[in-house]
Amino acid sequence: MKSLLITGDRSGSGKTSITLAISALLAKEYEVQPFKVAMDYIDPSYLTGVTGRPCRNLDSFVMNPELVRTVYDNGCKGADIAIVEGVRGLYEGSDAITDEGSTASIAKQLGLNVILAVDARSITRSAAALVKGFMAFDPEVCIKGVILNQVRGSKHEEKARRAIEHFCGIPVLGAIPQTDAMQLTMRHLGLVPYLEGKGKEDFLRKIETVTEVIGKHVDMDRLLEIAGTSAVPQEQPALFRPAKETDVRIGVAIDEAFNFYYNDLFDLLPSWGAEMVPFSPIHDRLPEAHGYIFGGGYPELFAEELEGNDAMREAVREVCASDVPVYAECGGLIYLTKSVTLRKEWNNEVADRSYAMAGVFDGITRMPARRVIGYVRGTSTADSPLGAASFAGHEFHHTDVTLLKDTRYAYRLSRGLGIRDNLDGALVHRTQASYTHLHPTASRGMFENFVRECRMQD
């Protein structure tokens, strides 16, 4: 199986658009398995959309090398080509000295050949110095080719190409011209999720144009020639093999408002004998289940629709009050508060408008608020439905949740902000809600404990 990693010299280098287009082009002829470095939801949703295969996340901050390899092998089963999209600049990570959490660490752990996307909008010969510096910084990272982005014309391209190929000894595989077609819609902390109706329609229109541009300006044959190879086991890794029997049902909120999930979760639940029951807090009634998961997303953007489903909000309050295990992350936390207040323009005036949420926790959500993004570390207490454990995760949000001072918390964070000081994972009955996002493979013991808690409902 061929494999390669596409990364950038910095954030905004164009690597996301380039990776999406290359994946879409290759998916016309091959089974392309996409991966995304770091704990991100939006880029993976698009990579899933253009390839038709669930994108998997690889993160060396929350995963050890063995787990990175296991997730990679599980995703690659049946694929012809594996494409990994990096995060930020190639060497950006969680630490200034080590490569923990970086794209470089994943490239080395998996032995992947790297294609470097360079923002060349204002440089030509200096692009060679930049690329040479990236190659020399860590010789264990195998940079095999360059794609120039934001090129102003043929003279610009020719000079930068000659310099890189002469001084660095690696090929320039393409030069993407400056064009508005290469810009994707931004919202809050990232791109619009693919699963959303409007976001999906907008994405499909733009990716068609972007793919056309990339197809004209990137040498796809040469790119495949310099791609590396990965040996993938024929059998599914034991970690993800389904259990022989299914004896517990877990409802998972999935719709326009709630779609931030790592795809490994949908393999792990069956491995623990759990049947996933998808439902929409916007459109459905709450299905019968032994427990429920409310993932992240943008419930604030669908506040009116969520408020309008009275039957769902009432049912959620009832199951939480009945000690049914419920786990919620970020968007799920927002939904479980009493209300969400949005400050925006209404009738040509900036004003607040509040919408009723499920009201499981006696607290409110406000937006906008300061942006919070970064890795977290912490421990959970024994009274958490996920059990007592140490964990590493991530938080990114643009909201602020205020809960009562006597609220119980399951998480104590040593790194990260939480809801109140270093506290996160608010508790009521057997319901836990947090800003912290956990990766289900890295924190599989906690998720497996949640399944056990659900099983006890019988």
C-alpha positions in Angstrom: 0.0 0.0 0.0 1.3 3.5 -0.9 1.4 6.1 1.8 2.4 9.8 2.2 2.0 12.7 4.6 1.1 16.2 3.4 2.0 19.0 5.8 2.7 22.7 5.8 5.5 25.0 6.7 3.0 26.9 8.9 -0.7 27.3 9.6 -2.4 28.8 6.6 0.0 27.2 4.1 -2.9 25.7 2.2 -2.2 22.0 3.3 -5.9 21.4 4.0 -7.2 22.4 0.6 -4.3 20.6 -1.1 -4.8 17.4 0.9 -8.5 17.4 0.3 -8.1 17.9 -3.5 -5.3 15.3 -3.8 -7.4 12.8 -1.8 -10.5 13.5 -4.0 -8.5 13.1 -7.2 -6.9 9.8 -6.1 -10.2 8.5 -4.7 -11.6 8.4 -8.3 -9.2 5.5 -9.0 -8.1 4.1 -5.7 -9.3 3.2 -2.2 -7.9 6.2 -0.3 -7.7 6.0 3.5 -7.4 9.5 5.1 -5.8 10.4 8.4 -5.5 13.6 10.3 -2.8 14.5 12.8 -4.0 15.9 16.1 -7.4 16.0 17.8 -9.5 17.7 15.2 -13.0 17.0 13.9 -13.6 19.3 10.9 -10.8 18.4 8.5 -11.5 14.7 9.1 -15.2 15.2 8.3 -14.1 16.6 4.9 -11.5 13.9 4.2 -14.2 11.3 5.0 -16.5 13.1 2.6 -14.1 13.1 -0.4 -12.8 9.6 0.1 -15.8 7.7 1.3 -13.7 6.1 4.1 -13.8 7.2 7.8 -10.9 9.5 8.5 -8.9 8.5 11.6 -7.0 10.8 14.0 -3.3 10.2 15.0 -2.0 12.3 17.9 1.3 11.6 19.7 0.3 13.8 22.7 -2.5 11.4 23.7 -1.3 8.2 22.0 1.9 6.2 22.4 3.7 4.9 19.2 2.1 1.5 19.5 -1.4 2.9 19.6 -0.6 5.3 16.7 0.4 2.2 14.7 -2.7 0.2 15.8 -5.1 3.0 14.7 -3.2 3.4 11.4 -3.3 -0.3 10.7 -7.0 -0.5 11.5 -7.8 2.4 9.2 -5.7 1.1 6.3 -7.3 -2.4 6.0 -8.5 -2.6 2.4 -6.9 0.6 1.2 -4.6 1.2 -1.7 -3.2 4.6 -0.5 -3.0 6.2 2.9 -2.9 10.0 3.0 -2.1 11.7 6.3 -2.8 15.4 6.7 -0.6 17.2 9.1 -1.5 19.9 11.6 -0.1 23.5 11.6 3.6 23.6 10.7 5.5 20.3 10.4 7.3 20.7 13.7 4.7 22.5 15.7 3.7 20.4 18.8 2.9 20.6 22.4 6.5 21.3 23.5 9.3 23.6 22.4 12.0 21.0 22.6 10.5 17.6 21.9 8.3 16.7 18.9 5.4 15.4 21.1 2.1 16.2 19.5 3.7 17.2 16.2 3.2 16.1 12.6 6.9 15.2 12.5 6.5 12.7 15.3 3.7 10.9 13.4 5.8 10.9 10.2 8.7 9.3 12.0 6.7 6.8 14.0 5.0 5.5 10.8 7.9 5.9 8.5 6.0 8.2 6.1 7.4 10.2 3.2 6.5 13.8 3.6 5.3 16.4 1.0 5.8 19.9 2.3 3.3 22.6 1.3 5.1 26.0 1.3 3.3 29.4 1.4 5.4 31.1 -1.3 3.4 34.2 -1.8 6.3 36.6 -1.1 9.4 34.4 -1.5 11.3 32.7 -4.4 14.9 31.8 -3.7 14.2 32.1 0.1 11.8 29.2 -0.4 14.9 27.0 -0.9 16.4 28.2 2.3 13.2 27.5 4.1 12.9 23.9 2.7 16.5 23.2 3.4 16.1 24.3 7.0 13.0 22.0 7.4 15.0 19.1 6.0 18.0 19.7 8.2 16.0 20.4 11.4 15.3 16.7 11.9 17.0 14.4 9.3 14.8 11.5 10.5 11.8 13.2 8.8 11.8 12.2 5.2 10.8 15.2 3.1 10.5 14.0 -0.4 8.8 16.8 -2.3 7.4 20.3 -2.2 4.1 21.9 -3.3 4.3 25.7 -3.7 1.2 27.6 -2.8 0.1 31.2 -3.5 2.3 31.5 -6.6 1.8 34.8 -8.4 2.8 33.7 -11.9 5.1 31.7 -14.1 8.3 33.7 -13.3 7.6 33.4 -9.6 7.1 29.7 -10.0 10.2 29.1 -12.2 12.6 30.9 -9.8 11.3 29.2 -6.7 11.2 25.8 -8.4 14.8 26.1 -9.7 16.1 27.2 -6.3 14.5 24.4 -4.3 15.4 21.7 -6.8 19.0 22.9 -7.0 19.7 23.6 -3.3 17.5 20.9 -1.7 17.7 18.1 -4.3 14.0 17.3 -4.1 11.3 17.9 -6.7 8.7 20.6 -6.7 5.5 18.6 -7.5 3.3 21.6 -8.1 2.7 25.3 -7.9 -0.8 26.5 -6.9 -1.7 30.0 -8.2 -3.1 32.7 -6.0 -6.9 32.4 -6.3 -10.0 32.8 -4.1 -11.1 29.4 -5.1 -8.5 27.9 -2.7 -10.2 29.5 0.3 -12.6 27.4 2.5 -15.2 28.9 4.7 -14.0 29.5 8.3 -16.1 29.5 11.4 -15.1 30.0 15.0 -12.0 27.7 15.3 -12.0 26.0 12.0 -13.9 25.0 8.9 -17.7 24.4 8.7 -18.4 20.7 9.4 -19.1 18.6 6.4 -22.2 16.9 8.0 -24.1 20.2 8.2 -26.5 20.8 5.4 -25.3 24.3 4.4 -21.7 23.4 5.2 -21.9 20.3 3.0 -23.4 22.2 0.1 -20.9 25.0 0.3 -18.0 22.5 0.6 -19.1 20.4 -2.4 -19.2 23.5 -4.6 -15.8 24.7 -3.4 -14.0 21.3 -3.4 -15.0 20.8 -7.0 -13.2 24.0 -8.0 -10.3 23.4 -5.7 -9.8 19.9 -7.0 -9.9 21.2 -10.6 -7.1 23.8 -9.7 -5.0 21.1 -7.9 -5.4 18.7 -10.8 -4.0 21.2 -13.2 -1.1 22.3 -11.1 0.2 19.2 -9.3 2.0 16.3 -11.0 -0.1 13.4 -9.6 2.0 10.7 -11.3 5.2 12.1 -9.8 3.5 12.4 -6.4 2.6 8.7 -6.4 6.1 7.8 -7.6 7.7 9.3 -4.5 5.1 8.1 -2.1 6.3 5.5 0.4 4.9 2.1 1.2 3.2 0.8 4.4 2.8 -2.9 5.2 -0.6 -3.4 6.7 -1.8 -6.5 8.5 -4.5 -8.5 6.8 -6.5 -8.9 10.0 -8.2 -6.2 12.0 -6.2 -5.3 15.1 -7.5 -7.1 18.1 -8.3 -3.8 19.8 -11.1 -3.1 17.3 -12.5 -6.6 16.7 -16.3 -6.8 17.4 -17.3 -8.9 20.4 -19.2 -12.1 19.7 -22.3 -10.9 21.5 -24.1 -7.5 21.8 -25.8 -7.0 25.1 -26.0 -3.2 25.7 -27.5 -0.3 23.7 -25.9 3.2 23.7 -27.6 6.1 22.1 -25.2 8.5 20.3 -26.4 12.0 19.4 -25.5 12.6 15.7 -26.9 15.4 13.6 -26.2 18.9 12.4 -25.6 20.1 15.9 -23.6 17.2 17.3 -21.1 15.6 14.9 -17.7 15.9 16.7 -16.7 12.3 17.1 -13.5 10.3 16.5 -14.4 7.5 14.1 -12.5 4.9 16.2 -15.4 5.2 18.7 -17.7 3.5 16.2 -15.3 0.5 16.1 -14.6 0.4 19.8 -18.2 0.3 20.9 -18.9 -3.0 19.1 -15.6 -4.4 20.5 -17.1 -4.0 24.0 -20.4 -5.6 23.0 -22.3 -2.4 22.6 -24.8 -1.5 19.9 -24.7 2.2 18.8 -28.1 3.7 18.4 -27.8 7.1 16.6 -30.4 9.8 17.2 -30.9 13.5 16.5 -31.6 15.9 19.4 -33.0 18.2 16.7 -35.3 15.9 14.8 -36.0 12.8 16.8 -37.5 11.4 20.0 -35.0 10.0 22.5 -34.5 6.2 21.7 -34.5 3.6 24.4 -30.9 2.8 25.5 -28.9 1.8 28.5 -26.8 5.0 28.3 -26.2 8.0 26.0 -23.3 10.0 24.5 -23.6 13.6 23.4 -20.5 14.6 21.5 -19.3 18.0 20.5 -20.4 20.2 17.7 -22.1 23.6 17.3 -25.4 23.4 19.2 -25.4 27.2 19.6 -25.9 27.5 15.8 -29.0 25.3 16.0 -30.3 26.6 19.3 -33.7 27.5 18.0 -34.2 24.0 16.5 -32.9 22.3 19.7 -35.2 24.4 21.8 -38.2 23.5 19.6 -37.8 19.8 20.3 -39.5 19.9 23.7 -40.0 16.1 23.8 -36.3 15.4 23.4 -35.3 18.0 26.1 -37.8 16.6 28.5 -36.8 13.0 27.9 -33.1 13.8 28.4 -33.9 15.4 31.7 -35.8 12.3 32.7 -33.1 9.8 31.9 -30.5 11.8 33.6 -32.6 12.1 36.7 -33.1 8.3 36.6 -29.4 7.7 37.0 -29.0 6.4 33.4 -25.3 7.0 32.5 -24.8 10.0 30.2 -21.5 11.3 28.9 -21.3 14.7 27.2 -18.4 16.7 25.6 -18.3 20.4 24.9 -21.4 20.8 22.6 -23.0 18.1 24.7 -22.2 20.1 27.8 -23.8 23.2 26.3 -27.0 21.2 25.5 -27.3 19.9 29.1 -27.2 23.4 30.6 -30.5 25.3 31.2 -30.0 27.8 28.4 -27.6 29.2 25.8 -27.5 33.0 25.3 -26.2 34.3 22.0 -25.0 37.8 21.4 -25.4 38.7 17.7 -27.2 41.1 15.4 -31.0 40.9 15.6 -33.0 43.3 13.4 -29.9 45.5 12.8 -29.1 45.7 16.5 -26.6 43.8 18.6 -28.5 42.1 21.4 -28.7 38.9 23.5 -31.2 36.1 22.8 -31.6 33.1 25.0 -32.8 29.6 24.1 -33.8 26.8 26.5 -31.7 23.7 26.5 -32.2 20.4 28.3 -31.6 21.8 31.8 -29.9 18.8 33.3 -27.3 21.1 34.9 -28.4 24.3 36.7 -26.2 26.6 34.7 -26.1 28.8 31.5 -24.0 29.0 28.4 -23.0 32.3 26.8 -21.5 33.0 23.4 -19.3 34.5 22.3 -16.6 34.2 24.9 -12.8 34.0 24.9 -11.4 31.3 22.6 -9.9 28.3 24.4 -7.8 25.8 22.6 -5.1 23.4 23.7 -4.1 20.1 25.2 -5.2 19.0 28.7 -4.0 16.5 31.2 -5.9 15.4 34.2 -7.4 12.7 36.4 -11.0 11.6 36.9 -12.5 10.5 40.2 -14.1 7.2 41.1 -17.6 8.7 41.0 -17.3 9.5 37.3 -19.3 7.2 35.0 -16.0 6.8 33.2 -14.2 5.6 36.3 -11.0 6.7 38.0 -8.2 7.3 35.5 -5.5 9.6 34.3 -6.0 11.0 30.8 -4.7 13.4 28.1 -7.2 15.2 25.9 -8.0 18.5 24.2 -10.3 21.4 24.5 -11.4 24.0 22.0 -14.5 26.2 22.4 -15.8 29.7 22.0 -18.4 29.6 24.7 -18.5 30.1 28.5 -20.5 27.8 30.8 -21.4 29.0 34.3 -22.6 26.4 36.8 -23.6 26.6 40.4 -20.7 26.9 42.9 -21.7 23.6 44.6 -21.5 21.6 41.4 -19.5 18.4 41.7 -16.7 17.7 39.2 -15.1 14.5 38.1 -12.0 16.0 36.5 -9.0 17.6 38.1 -6.8 19.2 35.4 -3.1 19.7 35.7 -2.9 21.2 32.3 -5.9 23.0 30.7 -8.6 25.4 31.9 -11.7 23.4 32.5 -15.0 25.1 33.5 -14.0 26.4 36.9 -10.3 26.9 37.5 -8.8 23.5 37.0 -12.1 21.6 37.4 -14.0 20.0 34.6 -16.4 17.1 34.0 -19.5 18.4 35.9 -21.5 15.7 37.6 -25.2 15.2 38.5 -26.6 11.7 39.1 -24.8 9.5 36.6 -24.4 12.3 34.1 -21.0 13.8 33.3 -20.4 16.8 31.0 -17.0 18.4 30.2 -15.3 20.8 27.9 -12.5 18.3 27.6 -12.5 16.0 24.5 -11.1 12.5 25.0 -9.9 10.3 22.2 -11.6 7.0 22.6 -8.6 4.9 21.8 -6.2 6.8 24.0 -8.8 6.8 26.8 -10.3 3.5 26.0 -10.3 2.3 29.6 -12.6 5.2 30.5 -15.0 4.6 27.6 -15.1 0.8 28.3 -15.9 1.7 31.9 -18.8 3.8 30.7 -20.1 0.8 28.7 -19.9 -1.3 31.8 -21.9 1.3 33.7 -24.5 1.3 31.0 -24.7 -2.6 31.1 -25.6 -2.4 34.8 -28.9 -0.7 33.8 -30.3 -4.2 32.9 
